Amino acid sequence: DKNRTMVDRDLNDIDNQLYEDLKILFFTLGIEIAPSINE
């Protein structure tokens, strides 16, 4: 049970990291796309 909890926690950390990376990615894309839309 202890090992399973550790694995679940690791997977949760990975999900959180992916979420943060995606937020940064979309934020960056938004900044790059916005000027094109304004023009």
C-alpha positions as CSV (number, residue, x, y, z in Angstrom):
1,D,0.0,0.0,0.0
2,K,2.9,2.4,0.8
3,N,4.4,1.9,-2.6
4,R,1.1,2.4,-4.3
5,T,0.6,5.7,-2.5
6,M,4.1,6.9,-3.6
7,V,3.3,6.0,-7.2
8,D,0.0,7.8,-7.1
9,R,1.7,10.8,-5.6
10,D,4.4,10.8,-8.4
11,L,1.7,10.5,-11.1
12,N,-0.1,13.5,-9.5
13,D,3.1,15.5,-9.5
14,I,3.6,14.7,-13.2
15,D,0.0,15.7,-14.0
16,N,0.6,19.0,-12.1
17,Q,3.8,19.6,-14.0
18,L,2.2,18.9,-17.4
19,Y,-0.7,21.3,-16.5
20,E,1.8,24.0,-15.6
21,D,3.7,23.4,-18.8
22,L,0.5,23.6,-20.9
23,K,-0.5,26.8,-19.1
24,I,2.9,28.4,-20.0
25,L,2.6,27.0,-23.6
26,F,-0.8,28.5,-24.2
27,F,0.1,31.7,-22.5
28,T,3.2,32.0,-24.8
29,L,1.1,31.1,-27.9
30,G,-1.5,33.6,-26.9
31,I,1.0,36.4,-26.7
32,E,2.5,35.4,-30.1
33,I,-0.9,35.0,-31.8
34,A,-2.6,38.1,-30.3
35,P,-0.6,40.7,-32.4
36,S,-1.4,38.8,-35.6
37,I,-5.1,39.0,-34.8
38,N,-4.9,42.7,-34.0
39,E,-3.3,43.3,-37.4
